[in-house]
Amino acid sequence: MKKILMIAACAVLAVQANAQKNIPLVYDQEFTGAKYAEPAYVTPETATEIKSLPNPFEFTGSKKQVKKFKDWEKRRAEIVNELYHYEVGVKPLVAKENIEASLENNTLTVKVTENGETLTLTAKITYPEGDGPFPLMIGCSGVNLMPASYWKENGIATMVYTFGQVMAHQQRRGNEPINKLYPELVENGAYSMWPWGASRLIDGLEIVGAASKIDMKHIGITGCSFAGKMALWSAAFDERIALCVAQEPGGGGAAAWRVSEIADPFRGSQGVEKLGRTDNHWFKESMWDWKDENVTKLPMDHHELVALVCPRALLVLGNTDYTWLSDEAGYVSCVAAREVWKKFGIEDRMAYSIQGGHGHCALPKSQNPEVDAFIQKFMLGKDVDTDYRHIDEKIKANLPEFGIDLNEMIPWVKEISGLAKD
């Protein structure tokens, strides 16, 4: 019996190793699915109710499903376009001939010209010692995951993205820097426009070339709270980002809208950041048409936003001490999304860790191993274990209390494998 189990285990490892070899860790294009037509869209009046999390493998308006990894590119493009249409607005692609970039005194300057208007982005790069090329971690409002010494000691460059150069934290619709370039996109939320800016910085690095001393195949992005959402949306929309560490992204980030709606009544006056209660500066105002009882009519949900990072690497960090983060919904969403990585034999590229007992955006030492492992493996190429699936006792207790059943929320999987490890 032991021999049979050993043979089976070896076979599984062989399949995973083959998948790792054949499936890219990162791409050299911002959006590989740009060539595909948009799916059909619905309204709250014409949509069909889906109480469980929608099947990320099922093509829109069809019973056809993703069978092989080559199918994922097209399905992924459908999800991107649905998020554009229903939640944040289109993130424009920019031709390289419309971008100028330079690097002086370790500061990257990127000038983007559209419709006769020019927007300028600047970002300082902090380099470790040596000649490079270095992996790069982009911080949305700071690189606060680890101490500054960590990045230098590990030979990783860092860059702070000044998102206000694109759109303010509380945008004045039509009056932001980005609106001069795209006056027709006045309805866009920040979570299409901030990722646009992050992508233009990556464009700038590509234009500068070897002089940037950046290893373009090992770019990471991170942020916490609203900036954790920003990091997640940026990685979802730009396939040149190899690693995303989304810290406490909450509602509007990793948390599934449907599950937040279920959990909210149990939270009393504290409430959670559900669809009808998130910041409307960050999304299209028309997204509010889907609030309350219409949430279950949305054709997609945020487990699919999370899954857009696949096949690249993603670590989601949560914090149960802050009710509004809706980490019950974050957990269910991560479990569902991880099934996408698993289908392609690359589940080691996605993990989550939801732990309380620390301040908001104050990474506790207990989560350092997860962060370090993902950086070591996906930015430095080291062979380390990244199978982290941790939730604290609050999540375990709240799910049944709130009436949230994983099998009911994720019915398109016969046997859920992404569950938290004890």
Disulfide bonds with the S-S distance in Angstrom:
Cys224-Cys361 2.16
